[in-house]
Amino acid sequence: MRLFSDDDDNDELPEDLDDEFPLGDGTVDTEAMVVCPYCGEAVDIAIDPGGGMDQRYEEDCEVCCQPWQVHVTYGREGQAAVTITALD
């Protein structure tokens, strides 16, 4: 599987993700349901396997706008484990 960007005008090869996600059924998690630690609402968030197998970033709750620390870990089969914590 190859990841192509919008600026494919250069002669460089796109990033090859086969090493991170070996051939399987082709399914990689791209969204996850989480529960906001502030308001308790369930929120569906988008996750990006192109960011690597272990990711940490900040995101705001869609309901109450409070900030979270999001931690995404992808397994070898493409399944994601997502945890969020309150960002104080």
Secondary structure, 3 states (H helix, E strand, C coil): CECCCCCCCCCCCCCECCCCCCCCCCCCCCEEEEECCCCCCEEEEECCHHHCCEEEEEEECCCCCCEEEEEEEECCCCCEEEEEEECC
